[in-house]
């Protein structure tokens, strides 16, 4: 099986918001941030066809990918249909500001999974997520989500966790519940600086609180998908995690910038990590540089290998690793959480296996 997974940035680092915690702003500064040209799209699809994958996954991210316009996506999907003889799965991560009925109809017709960035209520979301004029975007994001719901588009909510958001996670979870958001993903902010940070103490507090809230809902018959919890439960039922950050080693996927440059990971789009270009011969065959990037994630310290929770933790994402990629900066938080929740996670896994549920 030759599965090809691409993360495509059609609008490069262009964005219509000014989020204070944006990690991509510094990575894309100084570059010619522009919309991917038709010529680059042609070359990308030609190289996909040459690679002849048995399945293709295309994830659109940014900056803000919808800035490329509905015409870009319509044309991209049309060209893929005409050229690629393999099943294709599409997804997009958006701030929602440009999502309208036309976009929503397109997403539905083409089976897109849409991730919408939203940190919580007005106070929480406005802390970091403002538009270029420094104005709140919450009402516009909620309108976009309503439009997606009207067109029955599959969507989930992506939230960033820092010290303040971690301490206030209960109100965020309840806020999402009030809006019937049933698919949630929370990612830790780890690049300390600019007044934004996440300590081990607060991350552990968040992990425990979000699990308690999820567990209470689950046991009362209400299922809310929280991605990292779903993955932990899945591991305990014998499945591999679908979240690459929880696999323990870096996966084989390719970030394709608007100009065709290729990188091994969305968190490593700095020039020093560039592995090639769609204009190269065979760009989706792993280069030595790409292989080295993946192999660096194989490092495991003895303490981790002997840990009773290693099968769940697996060292975590490479971007969270320190000391030669051998130690996760949030080791204390994860260990405290597993000590706190492991028995209940095992209980849920047992329930799901006995009921024949694969979640």
C-alpha positions as CSV (number, residue, x, y, z in Angstrom):
1,X,0.0,0.0,0.0
2,X,1.3,3.4,-1.0
3,X,-0.6,5.9,1.1
4,X,0.3,9.5,0.4
5,X,-0.5,12.2,3.0
6,X,0.0,15.8,2.1
7,X,-0.5,19.0,4.1
8,X,-0.9,21.7,1.5
9,X,-0.6,25.4,2.2
10,X,-2.4,27.1,-0.7
11,X,-2.1,30.6,0.8
12,X,1.3,30.1,2.4
13,X,1.6,32.3,5.5
14,X,-1.2,34.8,4.4
15,X,-3.8,35.3,7.1
16,X,-6.7,37.6,7.9
17,X,-6.1,37.3,11.7
18,X,-3.4,38.3,14.1
19,X,-3.3,35.5,16.6
20,X,-0.7,36.2,19.3
21,X,0.4,32.6,19.7
22,X,0.8,31.8,15.9
23,X,3.9,29.6,15.5
24,X,3.7,29.9,11.7
25,X,4.1,33.6,11.5
26,X,7.8,33.6,12.3
27,X,8.4,30.5,10.1
28,X,6.9,32.3,7.0
29,X,8.2,35.8,7.6
30,X,10.6,37.0,5.0
31,X,9.2,34.7,2.4
32,X,7.1,35.5,-0.6
33,X,3.8,34.6,0.8
34,X,1.3,34.3,-2.0
35,X,-1.4,32.0,-3.3
36,X,-0.3,28.7,-4.9
37,X,-0.2,29.3,-8.7
38,X,-1.9,27.1,-11.2
39,X,1.5,26.0,-12.5
40,X,2.5,24.7,-9.0
41,X,-0.8,23.0,-8.7
42,X,-0.3,21.3,-12.0
43,X,3.2,20.2,-11.0
44,X,2.0,18.9,-7.6
45,X,-0.8,16.8,-9.1
46,X,1.5,15.5,-11.8
47,X,4.0,14.3,-9.2
48,X,1.1,12.7,-7.2
49,X,0.1,10.9,-10.4
50,X,3.7,9.7,-11.0
51,X,3.9,8.5,-7.4
52,X,0.7,6.4,-8.0
53,X,-0.6,6.2,-4.4
54,X,-3.1,3.6,-3.4
55,X,-4.8,6.3,-1.3
56,X,-4.4,10.1,-1.0
57,X,-5.1,12.4,1.9
58,X,-4.9,16.2,1.3
59,X,-5.1,18.5,4.3
60,X,-5.3,22.2,3.6
61,X,-3.8,24.6,6.2
62,X,-2.2,28.0,6.3
63,X,-1.9,30.8,7.3
64,X,-5.5,30.8,6.3
65,X,-6.2,28.5,3.4
66,X,-9.6,29.9,2.4
67,X,-7.8,33.1,1.3
68,X,-6.9,31.1,-1.8
69,X,-10.6,31.4,-2.7
70,X,-13.3,28.9,-3.6
71,X,-12.1,28.8,-7.2
72,X,-8.7,27.5,-6.1
73,X,-10.3,24.6,-4.2
74,X,-12.9,23.8,-6.9
75,X,-10.1,23.7,-9.6
76,X,-7.8,21.6,-7.3
77,X,-10.4,18.9,-6.6
78,X,-11.5,18.9,-10.3
79,X,-7.9,18.3,-11.4
80,X,-7.3,15.6,-8.9
81,X,-10.5,13.8,-10.0
82,X,-9.3,13.9,-13.6
83,X,-5.8,12.7,-12.8
84,X,-5.6,10.5,-9.7
85,X,-7.0,7.0,-9.8
86,X,-7.2,6.5,-6.0
87,X,-9.5,7.3,-3.2
88,X,-9.0,10.8,-1.9
89,X,-9.8,12.2,1.5
90,X,-9.9,16.0,2.0
91,X,-9.7,18.2,5.1
92,X,-9.1,21.8,5.9
93,X,-8.2,23.8,9.0
94,X,-9.7,27.3,8.9
95,X,-10.4,30.3,11.2
96,X,-13.9,30.4,9.6
97,X,-14.0,34.1,8.7
98,X,-14.5,33.4,5.0
99,X,-16.7,30.4,5.3
100,X,-20.1,31.1,3.6
101,X,-22.8,29.0,1.9
102,X,-20.8,28.5,-1.2
103,X,-17.8,27.2,0.7
104,X,-20.0,25.0,2.8
105,X,-21.8,23.5,-0.2
106,X,-18.4,22.7,-1.8
107,X,-17.1,21.1,1.4
108,X,-20.2,18.9,1.7
109,X,-20.2,17.9,-2.0
110,X,-16.6,16.9,-1.8
111,X,-16.5,15.2,1.6
112,X,-14.3,17.7,3.3
113,X,-13.7,17.4,7.1
114,X,-13.5,21.0,8.3
115,X,-11.5,21.9,11.4
116,X,-12.5,25.3,12.9
117,X,-10.2,27.1,15.2
118,X,-12.0,28.4,18.3
119,X,-10.5,28.6,21.8
120,X,-13.7,29.0,23.8
121,X,-16.1,31.8,24.9
122,X,-15.6,35.5,24.2
123,X,-13.2,36.1,27.0
124,X,-11.1,33.0,26.2
125,X,-11.1,33.4,22.4
126,X,-10.4,37.1,22.5
127,X,-7.3,36.5,24.6
128,X,-5.3,35.6,21.5
129,X,-7.5,35.2,18.5
130,X,-8.3,38.7,17.1
131,X,-8.6,39.9,13.5
132,X,-6.1,42.3,11.8
133,X,-7.9,45.3,13.4
134,X,-7.7,43.8,16.9
135,X,-11.4,43.1,16.9
136,X,-13.2,40.0,18.2
137,X,-14.0,37.2,15.7
138,X,-16.2,35.1,17.9
139,X,-19.5,36.0,16.4
140,X,-18.2,35.5,12.9
141,X,-16.7,32.1,13.7
142,X,-20.0,31.0,15.3
143,X,-21.9,32.1,12.2
144,X,-19.5,30.1,10.1
145,X,-20.0,27.0,12.2
146,X,-23.8,27.5,11.9
147,X,-23.4,27.6,8.1
148,X,-21.4,24.4,8.2
149,X,-24.1,22.8,10.3
150,X,-26.9,24.0,8.0
151,X,-25.2,22.2,5.1
152,X,-24.4,19.1,7.2
153,X,-20.6,19.5,6.8
154,X,-18.5,17.3,9.1
155,X,-16.5,19.7,11.4
156,X,-14.6,19.7,14.6
157,X,-13.3,22.4,16.9
158,X,-9.5,23.0,17.4
159,X,-8.5,24.8,20.6
160,X,-5.0,25.8,21.8
161,X,-4.2,25.3,25.5
162,X,-1.9,27.7,27.3
163,X,-1.6,28.4,31.1
164,X,-4.8,30.5,31.2
165,X,-6.9,28.3,29.0
166,X,-5.7,25.2,30.9
167,X,-6.9,26.6,34.2
168,X,-10.2,27.5,32.7
169,X,-10.9,24.4,30.7
170,X,-14.1,23.5,32.6
171,X,-15.9,26.7,31.3
172,X,-14.5,26.1,27.8
173,X,-15.8,22.5,27.8
174,X,-19.2,23.6,29.0
175,X,-19.3,26.4,26.5
176,X,-18.7,23.9,23.7
177,X,-21.4,21.6,25.1
178,X,-23.9,24.5,25.1
179,X,-23.3,24.9,21.4
180,X,-23.5,21.1,20.8
181,X,-19.9,20.9,19.5
182,X,-19.3,17.1,19.8
183,X,-15.8,16.8,18.2
184,X,-13.0,18.6,20.0
185,X,-9.3,18.7,19.7
186,X,-7.0,20.5,22.2
187,X,-3.4,21.1,21.4
188,X,-0.7,22.4,23.9
189,X,1.1,25.6,23.2
190,X,4.7,24.8,23.8
191,X,6.9,27.5,22.2
192,X,7.3,29.7,25.3
193,X,7.6,33.4,24.7
194,X,5.6,36.5,23.9
195,X,3.7,36.1,27.2
196,X,2.2,32.7,26.2
197,X,3.3,29.5,27.9
198,X,2.1,26.2,29.3
199,X,3.6,24.8,32.4
200,X,3.8,21.1,33.5
201,X,1.5,22.0,36.4
202,X,-1.2,23.6,34.4
203,X,-1.0,21.0,31.6
204,X,-1.5,18.3,34.1
205,X,-4.4,20.2,35.7
206,X,-6.0,20.5,32.2
207,X,-5.5,16.8,31.3
208,X,-7.2,15.7,34.6
209,X,-10.1,18.2,34.3
210,X,-10.9,17.5,30.7
211,X,-10.9,13.8,31.4
212,X,-13.2,14.2,34.4
213,X,-15.6,16.2,32.3
214,X,-15.4,13.7,29.4
215,X,-15.8,10.7,31.7
216,X,-18.8,12.1,33.4
217,X,-20.5,12.7,30.1
218,X,-19.5,9.2,28.8
219,X,-20.9,7.4,31.9
220,X,-24.1,9.4,31.6
221,X,-24.6,8.2,28.1
222,X,-23.4,11.3,26.3
223,X,-20.4,10.8,24.0
224,X,-18.2,13.8,23.2
225,X,-15.1,13.1,21.0
226,X,-12.0,14.6,22.5
227,X,-9.2,13.6,20.2
228,X,-6.4,12.8,22.6
229,X,-8.7,10.8,24.9
230,X,-10.2,8.9,22.0
231,X,-6.6,7.9,21.0
232,X,-5.7,6.8,24.5
233,X,-8.8,4.7,24.7
234,X,-8.1,3.3,21.3
235,X,-4.6,2.3,22.3
236,X,-6.1,0.4,25.2
237,X,-8.5,-1.4,22.9
238,X,-5.6,-2.5,20.7
239,X,-5.7,0.1,17.9
240,X,-2.9,2.4,16.8
241,X,-3.3,6.1,17.4
242,X,-4.5,8.1,14.4
243,X,-2.9,11.3,15.7
244,X,0.7,11.4,14.5
245,X,1.7,13.4,17.6
246,X,0.7,10.3,19.8
247,X,2.4,7.6,17.7
248,X,5.8,8.1,19.3
249,X,7.6,8.4,16.0
250,X,7.2,10.9,13.2
251,X,5.1,9.7,10.3
252,X,5.7,9.9,6.6
253,X,3.8,13.0,5.4
254,X,4.8,16.0,3.4
255,X,4.1,19.7,3.9
256,X,3.7,21.4,0.5
257,X,4.2,25.2,0.6
258,X,2.5,27.5,-1.8
259,X,5.7,27.8,-3.9
260,X,6.1,24.0,-4.0
261,X,8.7,23.7,-1.3
262,X,8.4,20.5,0.8
263,X,9.0,20.1,4.5
264,X,8.6,17.0,6.8
265,X,6.2,18.5,9.3
266,X,4.0,21.5,9.9
267,X,5.9,22.4,13.0
268,X,9.2,22.2,11.1
269,X,8.7,24.5,8.2
270,X,11.9,26.5,8.8
271,X,14.3,26.7,5.9
272,X,16.8,24.4,7.6
273,X,14.2,21.5,7.4
274,X,13.3,21.9,3.7
275,X,13.6,18.5,2.1
276,X,12.8,19.3,-1.5
277,X,10.2,20.7,-3.9
278,X,7.4,19.5,-6.1
279,X,9.6,20.5,-9.0
280,X,12.2,17.9,-8.1
281,X,12.2,14.4,-9.5
282,X,10.3,12.0,-7.3
283,X,9.6,14.5,-4.4
284,X,7.5,12.0,-2.5
285,X,10.2,9.4,-2.1
286,X,11.9,9.9,1.3
287,X,15.2,11.8,0.9
288,X,18.1,11.1,3.3
289,X,17.3,14.4,5.0
290,X,13.6,13.4,5.5
291,X,14.7,10.0,6.8
292,X,17.0,11.6,9.3
293,X,14.2,13.8,10.6
294,X,12.0,10.8,11.2
295,X,14.8,8.7,12.7
296,X,15.5,11.4,15.3
297,X,12.1,10.7,16.8
298,X,13.1,7.1,17.5
299,X,15.2,8.1,20.5
300,X,13.9,6.7,23.8
301,X,15.6,7.2,27.2
302,X,15.8,4.2,29.5
303,X,13.4,5.8,32.0
304,X,10.7,6.0,29.3
305,X,11.2,2.4,28.1
306,X,10.7,1.2,31.7
307,X,7.7,3.3,32.4
308,X,4.4,1.5,32.9
309,X,2.6,4.1,30.8
310,X,5.0,4.2,27.8
311,X,2.6,2.4,25.5
312,X,0.2,5.3,26.0
313,X,2.7,8.2,26.1
314,X,5.2,6.8,23.5
315,X,7.4,9.9,24.2
316,X,4.9,12.2,22.7
317,X,5.4,14.5,19.7
318,X,8.9,15.3,18.6
319,X,8.3,19.1,18.9
320,X,7.7,18.5,22.7
321,X,11.0,16.6,23.1
322,X,14.2,17.9,24.8
323,X,17.6,16.5,25.5
324,X,18.3,15.0,22.1
325,X,14.6,14.2,21.5
326,X,14.8,11.6,24.4
327,X,12.5,13.3,26.9
328,X,9.1,15.0,26.7
329,X,9.0,18.4,28.3
330,X,5.6,17.4,29.7
331,X,6.7,14.1,31.2
332,X,5.6,15.0,34.7
333,X,2.2,16.2,33.5
334,X,1.5,13.0,31.5
335,X,2.7,10.7,34.3
336,X,0.5,12.5,36.8
337,X,-2.5,12.3,34.4
338,X,-2.0,8.6,33.7
339,X,-1.7,7.8,37.4
340,X,-5.0,9.7,37.9
341,X,-7.0,8.4,35.0
342,X,-5.6,5.0,33.9
343,X,-8.0,2.8,35.7
344,X,-11.0,4.7,34.3
345,X,-9.6,4.6,30.8
346,X,-9.1,0.8,31.1
347,X,-12.7,0.6,32.3
348,X,-14.0,2.5,29.3
349,X,-11.8,0.4,26.9
350,X,-13.3,-2.7,28.5
351,X,-16.8,-1.4,28.0
352,X,-16.2,-0.6,24.4
353,X,-14.5,-3.9,23.6
354,X,-17.4,-5.9,25.2
355,X,-19.9,-3.8,23.3
356,X,-18.1,-4.2,20.1
357,X,-17.6,-0.5,19.7
358,X,-14.6,0.7,17.7
359,X,-14.2,4.3,18.6
